[in-house]
Amino acid sequence: MLLLIAEDFIKVEKISTVLPYYEELVEKTRQEPGCISYELTKDLKNEGHFIFLERWVNEDALTFHTKTEHFKRLVPLIDQHISEKAKYTRMEIIY
Amino acid sequence: MLLLIAEDFIKVEKISTVLPYYEELVEKTRQEPGCISYELTKDLKNEGHFIFLERWVNEDALTFHTKTEHFKRLVPLIDQHISEKAKYTRMEIIY
């Protein structure tokens, strides 16, 4: 299993614009065969900082995700409203 | 529910010293009444970067955790071997 933390930084005044894109992205991504879980969280102390907690069966499942229609359509719409570059951390569970 | 990402940065040459402390911390923390889940992951691209994914019933459960015998004994042992200050991010699930 591959874990990924994907962090987005959205301009505060654009959060309400981005939320419907996020909602659709989460709903559609959870239907992908290689997706174990896909949750979107918000940082309670840093407005506009959104953190995806993603679990994939393997690296191929994540690659598949980035080629889906919903990813290729929604991520560029979200990226129009970022305040800084997204950050990705790939992890594996040790305990 | 409260989510917390706790990030530790351990000196690479001290990882094998710290792992048994982590293992005991995970095992004992999971037995706490307010702990929903408590997983330790490692960053695949940054050796020594360890990321706890924590879910607590509420803030009180997290406060209780920091007052347990295992936390007060093990965390200082781990902290002897850090290369930089730990980082904490409190979150809530939105989707």
N, CA and C atoms of all chains as a GROMACS GRO file, in nm:
protein
  570
    1MET      N    1   0.084  -0.121   0.000
    1MET     CA    2   0.000   0.000   0.000
    1MET      C    3   0.087   0.126   0.000
    2LEU      N    4   0.046   0.223  -0.078
    2LEU     CA    5   0.114   0.352  -0.084
    2LEU      C    6   0.025   0.456  -0.016
    3LEU      N    7   0.086   0.533   0.072
    3LEU     CA    8   0.015   0.646   0.131
    3LEU      C    9   0.070   0.774   0.071
    4LEU      N   10  -0.017   0.869   0.050
    4LEU     CA   11   0.026   0.998  -0.002
    4LEU      C   12  -0.046   1.108   0.076
    5ILE      N   13   0.032   1.206   0.118
    5ILE     CA   14  -0.026   1.331   0.168
    5ILE      C   15  -0.004   1.434   0.059
    6ALA      N   16  -0.114   1.490   0.009
    6ALA     CA   17  -0.105   1.596  -0.092
    6ALA      C   18  -0.158   1.724  -0.029
    7GLU      N   19  -0.076   1.826  -0.027
    7GLU     CA   20  -0.113   1.951   0.040
    7GLU      C   21  -0.134   2.062  -0.061
    8ASP      N   22  -0.251   2.123  -0.055
    8ASP     CA   23  -0.285   2.237  -0.142
    8ASP      C   24  -0.290   2.364  -0.058
    9PHE      N   25  -0.252   2.472  -0.119
    9PHE     CA   26  -0.258   2.603  -0.053
    9PHE      C   27  -0.342   2.693  -0.144
   10ILE      N   28  -0.464   2.721  -0.098
   10ILE     CA   29  -0.561   2.795  -0.179
   10ILE      C   30  -0.574   2.939  -0.127
   11LYS      N   31  -0.583   3.031  -0.220
   11LYS     CA   32  -0.606   3.171  -0.179
   11LYS      C   33  -0.736   3.178  -0.098
   12VAL      N   34  -0.731   3.242   0.018
   12VAL     CA   35  -0.845   3.241   0.110
   12VAL      C   36  -0.973   3.288   0.042
   13GLU      N   37  -0.963   3.390  -0.041
   13GLU     CA   38  -1.083   3.445  -0.106
   13GLU      C   39  -1.136   3.353  -0.216
   14LYS      N   40  -1.064   3.246  -0.246
   14LYS     CA   41  -1.107   3.154  -0.352
   14LYS      C   42  -1.152   3.018  -0.297
   15ILE      N   43  -1.153   3.002  -0.166
   15ILE     CA   44  -1.189   2.873  -0.107
   15ILE      C   45  -1.328   2.829  -0.150
   16SER      N   46  -1.425   2.919  -0.146
   16SER     CA   47  -1.562   2.881  -0.182
   16SER      C   48  -1.573   2.843  -0.330
   17THR      N   49  -1.486   2.897  -0.413
   17THR     CA   50  -1.483   2.860  -0.555
   17THR      C   51  -1.432   2.718  -0.571
   18VAL      N   52  -1.332   2.683  -0.492
   18VAL     CA   53  -1.261   2.556  -0.508
   18VAL      C   54  -1.337   2.438  -0.444
   19LEU      N   55  -1.412   2.462  -0.338
   19LEU     CA   56  -1.475   2.352  -0.265
   19LEU      C   57  -1.561   2.259  -0.351
   20PRO      N   58  -1.643   2.311  -0.444
   20PRO     CA   59  -1.720   2.218  -0.528
   20PRO      C   60  -1.630   2.130  -0.617
   21TYR      N   61  -1.517   2.185  -0.662
   21TYR     CA   62  -1.422   2.104  -0.740
   21TYR      C   63  -1.366   1.992  -0.652
   22TYR      N   64  -1.328   2.027  -0.530
   22TYR     CA   65  -1.277   1.927  -0.436
   22TYR      C   66  -1.381   1.818  -0.411
   23GLU      N   67  -1.505   1.860  -0.390
   23GLU     CA   68  -1.610   1.763  -0.357
   23GLU      C   69  -1.625   1.662  -0.471
   24GLU      N   70  -1.628   1.712  -0.594
   24GLU     CA   71  -1.642   1.621  -0.708
   24GLU      C   72  -1.518   1.531  -0.722
   25LEU      N   73  -1.401   1.590  -0.701
   25LEU     CA   74  -1.277   1.512  -0.712
   25LEU      C   75  -1.276   1.396  -0.611
   26VAL      N   76  -1.317   1.424  -0.488
   26VAL     CA   77  -1.320   1.320  -0.385
   26VAL      C   78  -1.420   1.210  -0.422
   27GLU      N   79  -1.538   1.251  -0.461
   27GLU     CA   80  -1.645   1.156  -0.493
   27GLU      C   81  -1.602   1.063  -0.608
   28LYS      N   82  -1.546   1.120  -0.713
   28LYS     CA   83  -1.509   1.039  -0.830
   28LYS      C   84  -1.384   0.954  -0.802
   29THR      N   85  -1.289   1.010  -0.728
   29THR     CA   86  -1.165   0.937  -0.701
   29THR      C   87  -1.192   0.812  -0.619
   30ARG      N   88  -1.285   0.822  -0.524
   30ARG     CA   89  -1.317   0.705  -0.440
   30ARG      C   90  -1.372   0.588  -0.520
   31GLN      N   91  -1.419   0.617  -0.639
   31GLN     CA   92  -1.473   0.509  -0.724
   31GLN      C   93  -1.365   0.441  -0.807
   32GLU      N   94  -1.243   0.492  -0.806
   32GLU     CA   95  -1.135   0.429  -0.882
   32GLU      C   96  -1.098   0.294  -0.821
   33PRO      N   97  -1.067   0.195  -0.906
   33PRO     CA   98  -1.042   0.061  -0.852
   33PRO      C   99  -0.921   0.053  -0.758
   34GLY      N  100  -0.820   0.134  -0.781
   34GLY     CA  101  -0.698   0.126  -0.700
   34GLY      C  102  -0.696   0.217  -0.579
   35CYS      N  103  -0.808   0.283  -0.552
   35CYS     CA  104  -0.816   0.377  -0.440
   35CYS      C  105  -0.868   0.306  -0.316
   36ILE      N  106  -0.788   0.302  -0.211
   36ILE     CA  107  -0.831   0.242  -0.084
   36ILE      C  108  -0.909   0.345  -0.003
   37SER      N  109  -0.854   0.464   0.009
   37SER     CA  110  -0.927   0.573   0.074
   37SER      C  111  -0.871   0.706   0.023
   38TYR      N  112  -0.955   0.806   0.030
   38TYR     CA  113  -0.920   0.938  -0.025
   38TYR      C  114  -1.002   1.039   0.054
   39GLU      N  115  -0.935   1.108   0.146
   39GLU     CA  116  -1.006   1.200   0.233
   39GLU      C  117  -0.947   1.340   0.218
   40LEU      N  118  -1.033   1.439   0.222
   40LEU     CA  119  -0.985   1.576   0.219
   40LEU      C  120  -1.007   1.639   0.356
   41THR      N  121  -0.900   1.695   0.410
   41THR     CA  122  -0.906   1.761   0.540
   41THR      C  123  -0.863   1.907   0.525
   42LYS      N  124  -0.901   1.986   0.625
   42LYS     CA  125  -0.849   2.123   0.628
   42LYS      C  126  -0.769   2.144   0.754
   43ASP      N  127  -0.662   2.219   0.741
   43ASP     CA  128  -0.576   2.258   0.852
   43ASP      C  129  -0.655   2.357   0.938
   44LEU      N  130  -0.672   2.324   1.068
   44LEU     CA  131  -0.754   2.409   1.154
   44LEU      C  132  -0.688   2.542   1.188
   45LYS      N  133  -0.558   2.552   1.168
   45LYS     CA  134  -0.488   2.674   1.208
   45LYS      C  135  -0.441   2.758   1.090
   46ASN      N  136  -0.456   2.709   0.968
   46ASN     CA  137  -0.400   2.778   0.852
   46ASN      C  138  -0.503   2.775   0.740
   47GLU      N  139  -0.584   2.878   0.733
   47GLU     CA  140  -0.694   2.883   0.636
   47GLU      C  141  -0.639   2.873   0.494
   48GLY      N  142  -0.702   2.791   0.413
   48GLY     CA  143  -0.658   2.772   0.275
   48GLY      C  144  -0.561   2.656   0.258
   49HIS      N  145  -0.518   2.598   0.368
   49HIS     CA  146  -0.428   2.482   0.362
   49HIS      C  147  -0.515   2.356   0.370
   50PHE      N  148  -0.521   2.284   0.258
   50PHE     CA  149  -0.602   2.162   0.248
   50PHE      C  150  -0.510   2.042   0.232
   51ILE      N  151  -0.543   1.934   0.302
   51ILE     CA  152  -0.455   1.818   0.305
   51ILE      C  153  -0.534   1.693   0.266
   52PHE      N  154  -0.495   1.633   0.156
   52PHE     CA  155  -0.554   1.506   0.114
   52PHE      C  156  -0.478   1.391   0.180
   53LEU      N  157  -0.551   1.299   0.238
   53LEU     CA  158  -0.493   1.176   0.292
   53LEU      C  159  -0.534   1.063   0.196
   54GLU      N  160  -0.438   1.009   0.125
   54GLU     CA  161  -0.469   0.917   0.016
   54GLU      C  162  -0.404   0.781   0.040
   55ARG      N  163  -0.478   0.675   0.016
   55ARG     CA  164  -0.423   0.539   0.024
   55ARG      C  165  -0.453   0.468  -0.107
   56TRP      N  166  -0.347   0.416  -0.168
   56TRP     CA  167  -0.356   0.352  -0.299
   56TRP      C  168  -0.303   0.210  -0.290
   57VAL      N  169  -0.356   0.122  -0.373
   57VAL     CA  170  -0.307  -0.017  -0.367
   57VAL      C  171  -0.160  -0.023  -0.407
   58ASN      N  172  -0.118   0.061  -0.498
   58ASN     CA  173   0.023   0.067  -0.537
   58ASN      C  174   0.048   0.195  -0.620
   59GLU      N  175   0.170   0.212  -0.663
   59GLU     CA  176   0.208   0.332  -0.740
   59GLU      C  177   0.129   0.340  -0.872
   60ASP      N  178   0.103   0.225  -0.934
   60ASP     CA  179   0.026   0.224  -1.059
   60ASP      C  180  -0.113   0.284  -1.040
   61ALA      N  181  -0.174   0.257  -0.926
   61ALA     CA  182  -0.308   0.310  -0.898
   61ALA      C  183  -0.306   0.462  -0.891
   62LEU      N  184  -0.197   0.514  -0.835
   62LEU     CA  185  -0.183   0.660  -0.827
   62LEU      C  186  -0.159   0.720  -0.967
   63THR      N  187  -0.079   0.650  -1.047
   63THR     CA  188  -0.056   0.697  -1.186
   63THR      C  189  -0.187   0.697  -1.264
   64PHE      N  190  -0.265   0.589  -1.247
   64PHE     CA  191  -0.397   0.580  -1.312
   64PHE      C  192  -0.483   0.700  -1.272
   65HIS      N  193  -0.482   0.733  -1.144
   65HIS     CA  194  -0.560   0.846  -1.090
   65HIS      C  195  -0.530   0.976  -1.165
   66THR      N  196  -0.402   0.999  -1.190
   66THR     CA  197  -0.362   1.126  -1.253
   66THR      C  198  -0.400   1.131  -1.401
   67LYS      N  199  -0.446   1.017  -1.455
   67LYS     CA  200  -0.485   1.013  -1.596
   67LYS      C  201  -0.636   1.008  -1.617
   68THR      N  202  -0.711   1.010  -1.507
   68THR     CA  203  -0.857   1.004  -1.519
   68THR      C  204  -0.912   1.136  -1.572
   69GLU      N  205  -1.031   1.128  -1.629
   69GLU     CA  206  -1.098   1.248  -1.681
   69GLU      C  207  -1.120   1.350  -1.569
   70HIS      N  208  -1.167   1.302  -1.453
   70HIS     CA  209  -1.198   1.396  -1.343
   70HIS      C  210  -1.072   1.464  -1.290
   71PHE      N  211  -0.961   1.391  -1.281
   71PHE     CA  212  -0.835   1.453  -1.235
   71PHE      C  213  -0.789   1.559  -1.334
   72LYS      N  214  -0.786   1.521  -1.462
   72LYS     CA  215  -0.732   1.612  -1.566
   72LYS      C  216  -0.820   1.735  -1.585
   73ARG      N  217  -0.950   1.722  -1.554
   73ARG     CA  218  -1.040   1.837  -1.567
   73ARG      C  219  -1.039   1.924  -1.440
   74LEU      N  220  -1.046   1.860  -1.322
   74LEU     CA  221  -1.067   1.936  -1.198
   74LEU      C  222  -0.939   1.996  -1.141
   75VAL      N  223  -0.827   1.924  -1.148
   75VAL     CA  224  -0.704   1.975  -1.086
   75VAL      C  225  -0.659   2.107  -1.149
   76PRO      N  226  -0.663   2.123  -1.282
   76PRO     CA  227  -0.628   2.254  -1.337
   76PRO      C  228  -0.724   2.366  -1.293
   77LEU      N  229  -0.852   2.333  -1.272
   77LEU     CA  230  -0.947   2.434  -1.223
   77LEU      C  231  -0.910   2.477  -1.081
   78ILE      N  232  -0.870   2.380  -0.998
   78ILE     CA  233  -0.827   2.410  -0.860
   78ILE      C  234  -0.697   2.490  -0.863
   79ASP      N  235  -0.606   2.449  -0.948
   79ASP     CA  236  -0.472   2.510  -0.951
   79ASP      C  237  -0.474   2.657  -0.993
   80GLN      N  238  -0.583   2.701  -1.053
   80GLN     CA  239  -0.595   2.844  -1.086
   80GLN      C  240  -0.599   2.932  -0.960
   81HIS      N  241  -0.628   2.870  -0.846
   81HIS     CA  242  -0.654   2.949  -0.725
   81HIS      C  243  -0.556   2.920  -0.611
   82ILE      N  244  -0.441   2.864  -0.644
   82ILE     CA  245  -0.343   2.834  -0.539
   82ILE      C  246  -0.259   2.957  -0.505
   83SER      N  247  -0.215   2.961  -0.379
   83SER     CA  248  -0.127   3.071  -0.335
   83SER      C  249   0.019   3.027  -0.335
   84GLU      N  250   0.040   2.895  -0.327
   84GLU     CA  251   0.177   2.842  -0.342
   84GLU      C  252   0.168   2.701  -0.397
   85LYS      N  253   0.282   2.649  -0.441
   85LYS     CA  254   0.290   2.518  -0.506
   85LYS      C  255   0.244   2.405  -0.412
   86ALA      N  256   0.174   2.308  -0.467
   86ALA     CA  257   0.131   2.193  -0.388
   86ALA      C  258   0.252   2.112  -0.342
   87LYS      N  259   0.233   2.037  -0.233
   87LYS     CA  260   0.342   1.959  -0.174
   87LYS      C  261   0.294   1.814  -0.162
   88TYR      N  262   0.379   1.720  -0.198
   88TYR     CA  263   0.342   1.579  -0.196
   88TYR      C  264   0.441   1.500  -0.112
   89THR      N  265   0.390   1.414  -0.026
   89THR     CA  266   0.476   1.326   0.053
   89THR      C  267   0.427   1.182   0.038
   90ARG      N  268   0.512   1.096  -0.016
   90ARG     CA  269   0.481   0.953  -0.030
   90ARG      C  270   0.533   0.880   0.094
   91MET      N  271   0.447   0.795   0.151
   91MET     CA  272   0.486   0.726   0.273
   91MET      C  273   0.446   0.579   0.270
   92GLU      N  274   0.504   0.503   0.360
   92GLU     CA  275   0.452   0.369   0.388
   92GLU      C  276   0.439   0.353   0.539
   93ILE      N  277   0.340   0.271   0.579
   93ILE     CA  278   0.316   0.248   0.721
   93ILE      C  279   0.428   0.159   0.776
   94ILE      N  280   0.484   0.198   0.890
   94ILE     CA  281   0.582   0.108   0.953
   94ILE      C  282   0.526   0.044   1.079
   95TYR      N  283   0.442   0.114   1.155
   95TYR     CA  284   0.376   0.052   1.271
   95TYR      C  285   0.230   0.093   1.270
   96MET      N  286  -1.446   1.451   1.548
   96MET     CA  287  -1.316   1.383   1.541
   96MET      C  288  -1.205   1.483   1.507
   97LEU      N  289  -1.093   1.466   1.574
   97LEU     CA  290  -0.975   1.549   1.548
   97LEU      C  291  -0.870   1.464   1.478
   98LEU      N  292  -0.816   1.516   1.371
   98LEU     CA  293  -0.703   1.450   1.304
   98LEU      C  294  -0.578   1.529   1.336
   99LEU      N  295  -0.469   1.457   1.352
   99LEU     CA  296  -0.341   1.523   1.375
   99LEU      C  297  -0.235   1.453   1.291
  100ILE      N  298  -0.155   1.533   1.222
  100ILE     CA  299  -0.033   1.483   1.161
  100ILE      C  300   0.082   1.534   1.248
  101ALA      N  301   0.160   1.441   1.302
  101ALA     CA  302   0.277   1.479   1.383
  101ALA      C  303   0.400   1.431   1.307
  102GLU      N  304   0.488   1.524   1.278
  102GLU     CA  305   0.606   1.490   1.197
  102GLU      C  306   0.733   1.499   1.281
  103ASP      N  307   0.807   1.390   1.282
  103ASP     CA  308   0.935   1.385   1.351
  103ASP      C  309   1.048   1.380   1.249
  104PHE      N  310   1.158   1.441   1.285
  104PHE     CA  311   1.278   1.439   1.201
  104PHE      C  312   1.392   1.382   1.286
  105ILE      N  313   1.430   1.259   1.256
  105ILE     CA  314   1.527   1.184   1.337
  105ILE      C  315   1.661   1.181   1.264
  106LYS      N  316   1.768   1.198   1.339
  106LYS     CA  317   1.902   1.185   1.280
  106LYS      C  318   1.915   1.046   1.219
  107VAL      N  319   1.961   1.039   1.094
  107VAL     CA  320   1.962   0.912   1.021
  107VAL      C  321   2.037   0.804   1.099
  108GLU      N  322   2.146   0.838   1.162
  108GLU     CA  323   2.225   0.738   1.234
  108GLU      C  324   2.159   0.693   1.364
  109LYS      N  325   2.049   0.756   1.401
  109LYS     CA  326   1.979   0.721   1.525
  109LYS      C  327   1.844   0.652   1.500
  110ILE      N  328   1.811   0.628   1.376
  110ILE     CA  329   1.681   0.567   1.343
  110ILE      C  330   1.664   0.432   1.413
  111SER      N  331   1.764   0.348   1.409
  111SER     CA  332   1.750   0.215   1.470
  111SER      C  333   1.736   0.224   1.622
  112THR      N  334   1.789   0.330   1.682
  112THR     CA  335   1.772   0.352   1.826
  112THR      C  336   1.629   0.389   1.859
  113VAL      N  337   1.570   0.468   1.771
  113VAL     CA  338   1.438   0.526   1.797
  113VAL      C  339   1.324   0.428   1.764
  114LEU      N  340   1.343   0.340   1.669
  114LEU     CA  341   1.233   0.253   1.623
  114LEU      C  342   1.167   0.172   1.736
  115PRO      N  343   1.242   0.114   1.830
  115PRO     CA  344   1.174   0.041   1.939
  115PRO      C  345   1.089   0.133   2.027
  116TYR      N  346   1.131   0.258   2.045
  116TYR     CA  347   1.049   0.354   2.122
  116TYR      C  348   0.920   0.383   2.045
  117TYR      N  349   0.934   0.403   1.916
  117TYR     CA  350   0.814   0.426   1.832
  117TYR      C  351   0.718   0.307   1.842
  118GLU      N  352   0.774   0.187   1.832
  118GLU     CA  353   0.688   0.067   1.831
  118GLU      C  354   0.608   0.059   1.961
  119GLU      N  355   0.674   0.083   2.074
  119GLU     CA  356   0.604   0.078   2.203
  119GLU      C  357   0.501   0.191   2.213
  120LEU      N  358   0.538   0.309   2.164
  120LEU     CA  359   0.447   0.424   2.170
  120LEU      C  360   0.319   0.395   2.090
  121VAL      N  361   0.335   0.338   1.973
  121VAL     CA  362   0.218   0.305   1.888
  121VAL      C  363   0.131   0.201   1.958
  122GLU      N  364   0.193   0.096   2.006
  122GLU     CA  365   0.119  -0.014   2.069
  122GLU      C  366   0.038   0.035   2.190
  123LYS      N  367   0.101   0.116   2.276
  123LYS     CA  368   0.033   0.162   2.398
  123LYS      C  369  -0.071   0.270   2.367
  124THR      N  370  -0.040   0.357   2.271
  124THR     CA  371  -0.132   0.466   2.239
  124THR      C  372  -0.263   0.411   2.183
  125ARG      N  373  -0.252   0.306   2.103
  125ARG     CA  374  -0.375   0.247   2.044
  125ARG      C  375  -0.471   0.193   2.149
  126GLN      N  376  -0.419   0.170   2.270
  126GLN     CA  377  -0.506   0.118   2.377
  126GLN      C  378  -0.576   0.230   2.453
  127GLU      N  379  -0.542   0.355   2.424
  127GLU     CA  380  -0.608   0.466   2.495
  127GLU      C  381  -0.754   0.476   2.451
  128PRO      N  382  -0.844   0.509   2.547
  128PRO     CA  383  -0.987   0.509   2.513
  128PRO      C  384  -1.026   0.611   2.405
  129GLY      N  385  -0.957   0.724   2.399
  129GLY     CA  386  -0.994   0.828   2.304
  129GLY      C  387  -0.922   0.821   2.171
  130CYS      N  388  -0.844   0.714   2.151
  130CYS     CA  389  -0.768   0.700   2.027
  130CYS      C  390  -0.848   0.620   1.925
  131ILE      N  391  -0.879   0.681   1.812
  131ILE     CA  392  -0.951   0.611   1.704
  131ILE      C  393  -0.849   0.534   1.619
  132SER      N  394  -0.743   0.600   1.580
  132SER     CA  395  -0.635   0.529   1.509
  132SER      C  396  -0.505   0.607   1.528
  133TYR      N  397  -0.395   0.537   1.516
  133TYR     CA  398  -0.264   0.595   1.544
  133TYR      C  399  -0.165   0.513   1.463
  134GLU      N  400  -0.121   0.569   1.352
  134GLU     CA  401  -0.032   0.496   1.261
  134GLU      C  402   0.098   0.573   1.245
  135LEU      N  403   0.207   0.499   1.236
  135LEU     CA  404   0.336   0.564   1.211
  135LEU      C  405   0.380   0.528   1.069
  136THR      N  406   0.412   0.629   0.992
  136THR     CA  407   0.459   0.609   0.855
  136THR      C  408   0.597   0.670   0.839
  137LYS      N  409   0.666   0.626   0.734
  137LYS     CA  410   0.792   0.692   0.702
  137LYS      C  411   0.783   0.752   0.563
  138ASP      N  412   0.843   0.868   0.549
  138ASP     CA  413   0.853   0.938   0.421
  138ASP      C  414   0.949   0.858   0.332
  139LEU      N  415   0.901   0.817   0.214
  139LEU     CA  416   0.983   0.732   0.128
  139LEU      C  417   1.099   0.806   0.063
  140LYS      N  418   1.092   0.938   0.062
  140LYS     CA  419   1.197   1.014  -0.007
  140LYS      C  420   1.289   1.090   0.087
  141ASN      N  421   1.261   1.088   0.216
  141ASN     CA  422   1.337   1.171   0.309
  141ASN      C  423   1.366   1.088   0.434
  142GLU      N  424   1.481   1.023   0.436
  142GLU     CA  425   1.514   0.933   0.546
  142GLU      C  426   1.517   1.008   0.679
  143GLY      N  427   1.458   0.949   0.780
  143GLY     CA  428   1.454   1.013   0.911
  143GLY      C  429   1.328   1.097   0.934
  144HIS      N  430   1.249   1.115   0.829
  144HIS     CA  431   1.123   1.190   0.840
  144HIS      C  432   1.011   1.089   0.867
  145PHE      N  433   0.957   1.093   0.988
  145PHE     CA  434   0.851   1.001   1.029
  145PHE      C  435   0.723   1.080   1.051
  146ILE      N  436   0.612   1.024   1.006
  146ILE     CA  437   0.485   1.097   1.009
  146ILE      C  438   0.380   1.012   1.080
  147PHE      N  439   0.332   1.060   1.192
  147PHE     CA  440   0.221   0.995   1.262
  147PHE      C  441   0.089   1.045   1.205
  148LEU      N  442   0.000   0.953   1.175
  148LEU     CA  443  -0.137   0.987   1.134
  148LEU      C  444  -0.227   0.950   1.251
  149GLU      N  445  -0.284   1.050   1.316
  149GLU     CA  446  -0.354   1.027   1.442
  149GLU      C  447  -0.500   1.071   1.431
  150ARG      N  448  -0.589   0.990   1.482
  150ARG     CA  449  -0.731   1.027   1.489
  150ARG      C  450  -0.777   1.011   1.633
  151TRP      N  451  -0.834   1.118   1.686
  151TRP     CA  452  -0.877   1.124   1.826
  151TRP      C  453  -1.025   1.159   1.832
  152VAL      N  454  -1.092   1.110   1.935
  152VAL     CA  455  -1.236   1.141   1.945
  152VAL      C  456  -1.256   1.292   1.963
  153ASN      N  457  -1.165   1.357   2.034
  153ASN     CA  458  -1.174   1.502   2.051
  153ASN      C  459  -1.040   1.555   2.106
  154GLU      N  460  -1.036   1.684   2.129
  154GLU     CA  461  -0.912   1.747   2.179
  154GLU      C  462  -0.874   1.693   2.318
  155ASP      N  463  -0.973   1.663   2.400
  155ASP     CA  464  -0.945   1.609   2.534
  155ASP      C  465  -0.870   1.476   2.526
  156ALA      N  466  -0.904   1.396   2.427
  156ALA     CA  467  -0.838   1.266   2.411
  156ALA      C  468  -0.691   1.285   2.379
  157LEU      N  469  -0.662   1.387   2.300
  157LEU     CA  470  -0.523   1.416   2.265
  157LEU      C  471  -0.448   1.470   2.388
  158THR      N  472  -0.514   1.553   2.467
  158THR     CA  473  -0.453   1.604   2.590
  158THR      C  474  -0.423   1.489   2.686
  159PHE      N  475  -0.520   1.397   2.700
  159PHE     CA  476  -0.501   1.277   2.783
  159PHE      C  477  -0.378   1.200   2.737
  160HIS      N  478  -0.364   1.184   2.606
  160HIS     CA  479  -0.251   1.110   2.547
  160HIS      C  480  -0.117   1.168   2.594
  161THR      N  481  -0.108   1.301   2.595
  161THR     CA  482   0.020   1.364   2.630
  161THR      C  483   0.052   1.353   2.780
  162LYS      N  484  -0.046   1.304   2.857
  162LYS     CA  485  -0.024   1.288   3.002
  162LYS      C  486  -0.006   1.142   3.043
  163THR      N  487  -0.008   1.052   2.947
  163THR     CA  488   0.008   0.909   2.981
  163THR      C  489   0.153   0.880   3.019
  164GLU      N  490   0.170   0.771   3.093
  164GLU     CA  491   0.306   0.728   3.133
  164GLU      C  492   0.390   0.701   3.010
  165HIS      N  493   0.335   0.629   2.911
  165HIS     CA  494   0.414   0.591   2.793
  165HIS      C  495   0.455   0.715   2.712
  166PHE      N  496   0.367   0.814   2.700
  166PHE     CA  497   0.404   0.936   2.627
  166PHE      C  498   0.515   1.010   2.700
  167LYS      N  499   0.496   1.030   2.830
  167LYS     CA  500   0.593   1.110   2.908
  167LYS      C  501   0.729   1.040   2.919
  168ARG      N  502   0.731   0.908   2.909
  168ARG     CA  503   0.857   0.835   2.916
  168ARG      C  504   0.924   0.825   2.779
  169LEU      N  505   0.844   0.791   2.674
  169LEU     CA  506   0.904   0.759   2.544
  169LEU      C  507   0.937   0.882   2.460
  170VAL      N  508   0.851   0.984   2.463
  170VAL     CA  509   0.875   1.100   2.376
  170VAL      C  510   1.008   1.170   2.409
  171PRO      N  511   1.043   1.188   2.538
  171PRO     CA  512   1.175   1.248   2.564
  171PRO      C  513   1.291   1.161   2.515
  172LEU      N  514   1.273   1.027   2.520
  172LEU     CA  515   1.379   0.938   2.469
  172LEU      C  516   1.395   0.956   2.318
  173ILE      N  517   1.282   0.969   2.249
  173ILE     CA  518   1.285   0.992   2.103
  173ILE      C  519   1.346   1.129   2.073
  174ASP      N  520   1.304   1.228   2.150
  174ASP     CA  521   1.347   1.366   2.122
  174ASP      C  522   1.497   1.389   2.140
  175GLN      N  523   1.564   1.296   2.207
  175GLN     CA  524   1.711   1.307   2.217
  175GLN      C  525   1.779   1.292   2.081
  176HIS      N  526   1.706   1.239   1.983
  176HIS     CA  527   1.769   1.202   1.856
  176HIS      C  528   1.711   1.276   1.736
  177ILE      N  529   1.645   1.389   1.760
  177ILE     CA  530   1.587   1.463   1.648
  177ILE      C  531   1.691   1.554   1.582
  178SER      N  532   1.670   1.577   1.453
  178SER     CA  533   1.759   1.668   1.380
  178SER      C  534   1.696   1.806   1.366
  179GLU      N  535   1.562   1.810   1.378
  179GLU     CA  536   1.494   1.940   1.381
  179GLU      C  537   1.364   1.925   1.460
  180LYS      N  538   1.304   2.036   1.494
  180LYS     CA  539   1.185   2.040   1.578
  180LYS      C  540   1.067   1.967   1.511
  181ALA      N  541   0.989   1.896   1.590
  181ALA     CA  542   0.870   1.828   1.538
  181ALA      C  543   0.768   1.931   1.490
  182LYS      N  544   0.682   1.884   1.399
  182LYS     CA  545   0.582   1.972   1.338
  182LYS      C  546   0.444   1.908   1.357
  183TYR      N  547   0.345   1.986   1.396
  183TYR     CA  548   0.212   1.932   1.422
  183TYR      C  549   0.109   2.007   1.339
  184THR      N  550   0.019   1.932   1.278
  184THR     CA  551  -0.090   1.993   1.201
  184THR      C  552  -0.222   1.931   1.247
  185ARG      N  553  -0.310   2.015   1.301
  185ARG     CA  554  -0.444   1.969   1.342
  185ARG      C  555  -0.540   1.990   1.226
  186MET      N  556  -0.620   1.887   1.198
  186MET     CA  557  -0.711   1.897   1.084
  186MET      C  558  -0.849   1.841   1.118
  187GLU      N  559  -0.946   1.876   1.032
  187GLU     CA  560  -1.074   1.805   1.035
  187GLU      C  561  -1.109   1.765   0.892
  188ILE      N  562  -1.180   1.652   0.881
  188ILE     CA  563  -1.221   1.603   0.750
  188ILE      C  564  -1.331   1.692   0.695
  189ILE      N  565  -1.318   1.732   0.568
  189ILE     CA  566  -1.429   1.808   0.508
  189ILE      C  567  -1.504   1.724   0.404
  190TYR      N  568  -1.434   1.639   0.330
  190TYR     CA  569  -1.502   1.546   0.237
  190TYR      C  570  -1.441   1.408   0.252
   0.00000   0.00000   0.00000
